[in-house]
Amino acid sequence: MNQEQKNKAEKLFGEYQNRRISSGDLDKADKKASNLGSRIADFKLLLRLMKDVLGGRYKISAKEIAILGGAIAYAISPIDAIPDVIPVIGWVDDISVVGLAMTSLAGVLSAYKFKNGIK
Protein backbone atom coordinates (compact mmCIF):
# COMPACT_ATOMS: atom_id res chain seq x y z
CA MET A 1 0.00 0.00 0.00
CA ASN A 2 1.53 3.33 -1.02
CA GLN A 3 1.35 6.50 1.11
CA GLU A 4 -1.63 7.93 -0.79
CA GLN A 5 -3.63 4.74 -0.28
CA LYS A 6 -2.61 4.64 3.39
CA ASN A 7 -3.80 8.22 3.90
CA LYS A 8 -7.09 7.45 2.17
CA ALA A 9 -7.53 4.30 4.27
CA GLU A 10 -6.86 6.21 7.50
CA LYS A 11 -9.38 8.89 6.52
CA LEU A 12 -12.05 6.32 5.68
CA PHE A 13 -11.26 4.37 8.86
CA GLY A 14 -11.87 7.56 10.85
CA GLU A 15 -15.26 7.94 9.20
CA TYR A 16 -16.17 4.33 9.96
CA GLN A 17 -15.39 4.75 13.67
CA ASN A 18 -18.75 6.49 14.11
CA ARG A 19 -20.74 3.76 12.39
CA ARG A 20 -22.90 1.45 14.50
CA ILE A 21 -22.30 -2.27 14.10
CA SER A 22 -25.26 -4.66 14.00
CA SER A 23 -25.35 -8.43 14.44
CA GLY A 24 -25.98 -8.65 10.68
CA ASP A 25 -22.77 -6.71 10.09
CA LEU A 26 -20.91 -9.16 12.32
CA ASP A 27 -22.28 -12.11 10.35
CA LYS A 28 -21.23 -10.44 7.10
CA ALA A 29 -17.78 -9.74 8.56
CA ASP A 30 -17.38 -13.35 9.64
CA LYS A 31 -18.00 -14.48 6.05
CA LYS A 32 -15.50 -11.96 4.71
CA ALA A 33 -12.76 -13.04 7.14
CA SER A 34 -11.46 -15.64 4.69
CA ASN A 35 -10.17 -12.79 2.49
CA LEU A 36 -7.83 -11.51 5.18
CA GLY A 37 -4.96 -13.94 4.75
CA SER A 38 -2.70 -14.07 7.78
CA ARG A 39 -5.07 -11.75 9.67
CA ILE A 40 -8.03 -14.19 9.73
CA ALA A 41 -7.50 -15.19 13.37
CA ASP A 42 -6.94 -11.56 14.40
CA PHE A 43 -10.13 -10.43 12.68
CA LYS A 44 -12.13 -13.28 14.22
CA LEU A 45 -10.82 -12.21 17.64
CA LEU A 46 -12.00 -8.64 16.96
CA LEU A 47 -15.41 -10.01 15.95
CA ARG A 48 -15.64 -12.15 19.08
CA LEU A 49 -14.72 -9.18 21.25
CA MET A 50 -17.33 -6.99 19.54
CA LYS A 51 -20.02 -9.65 20.03
CA ASP A 52 -19.18 -9.82 23.73
CA VAL A 53 -19.18 -6.02 24.03
CA LEU A 54 -22.54 -5.74 22.26
CA GLY A 55 -23.92 -8.57 24.37
CA GLY A 56 -22.82 -6.85 27.59
CA ARG A 57 -20.44 -9.68 28.48
CA TYR A 58 -17.30 -7.53 28.26
CA LYS A 59 -16.72 -3.83 28.89
CA ILE A 60 -14.29 -1.55 27.07
CA SER A 61 -14.09 2.23 26.73
CA ALA A 62 -16.00 4.22 24.14
CA LYS A 63 -12.72 4.99 22.34
CA GLU A 64 -11.87 1.29 22.18
CA ILE A 65 -15.36 0.50 20.89
CA ALA A 66 -14.86 3.14 18.19
CA ILE A 67 -11.56 1.58 17.11
CA LEU A 68 -13.04 -1.92 17.17
CA GLY A 69 -16.21 -0.92 15.34
CA GLY A 70 -14.31 1.18 12.83
CA ALA A 71 -12.02 -1.69 11.91
CA ILE A 72 -14.91 -4.12 11.48
CA ALA A 73 -17.02 -1.63 9.52
CA TYR A 74 -14.07 -0.78 7.28
CA ALA A 75 -13.31 -4.42 6.59
CA ILE A 76 -16.89 -5.24 5.58
CA SER A 77 -17.45 -2.12 3.51
CA PRO A 78 -16.98 -2.48 -0.24
CA ILE A 79 -16.12 1.25 -0.37
CA ASP A 80 -12.59 1.73 0.90
CA ALA A 81 -9.10 2.82 -0.14
CA ILE A 82 -8.61 -0.12 -2.50
CA PRO A 83 -11.96 -1.53 -3.74
CA ASP A 84 -12.57 -5.11 -2.59
CA VAL A 85 -13.76 -6.11 -6.06
CA ILE A 86 -10.09 -6.25 -7.06
CA PRO A 87 -9.09 -9.74 -5.83
CA VAL A 88 -6.17 -9.93 -3.41
CA ILE A 89 -5.01 -6.33 -3.90
CA GLY A 90 -8.42 -5.08 -2.77
CA TRP A 91 -7.97 -6.75 0.60
CA VAL A 92 -4.56 -5.24 1.39
CA ASP A 93 -6.06 -2.13 2.98
CA ASP A 94 -8.53 -4.24 4.98
CA ILE A 95 -5.64 -6.35 6.28
CA SER A 96 -3.76 -3.16 7.18
CA VAL A 97 -6.73 -1.73 9.09
CA VAL A 98 -7.16 -4.98 11.02
CA GLY A 99 -3.45 -4.85 11.90
CA LEU A 100 -3.78 -1.23 13.01
CA ALA A 101 -6.74 -2.13 15.23
CA MET A 102 -4.84 -5.08 16.70
CA THR A 103 -1.94 -2.78 17.57
CA SER A 104 -4.20 -0.06 18.99
CA LEU A 105 -6.16 -2.57 21.08
CA ALA A 106 -3.21 -4.77 22.13
CA GLY A 107 -3.77 -4.25 25.85
CA VAL A 108 -7.53 -4.77 25.61
CA LEU A 109 -7.07 -7.90 23.51
CA SER A 110 -4.49 -9.32 25.88
CA ALA A 111 -6.82 -8.83 28.87
CA TYR A 112 -9.78 -10.19 26.90
CA LYS A 113 -7.86 -13.30 25.83
CA PHE A 114 -6.65 -13.90 29.40
CA LYS A 115 -10.16 -13.50 30.85
CA ASN A 116 -11.62 -15.90 28.28
CA GLY A 117 -8.78 -18.44 28.24
CA ILE A 118 -7.90 -17.73 24.61
CA LYS A 119 -4.37 -18.56 23.51
TAJONOR-V547473 format. One line per field, one symbol per residue. burial: # if it has 16 or more other C-alpha atoms within 10 Angstrom, else .. Layout:
burial: ???
This chain:
burial: .....#..##.###.##...#...##..##..#.##..##.######.###.......#....#############...#####.....##########.##..#..##..#.......
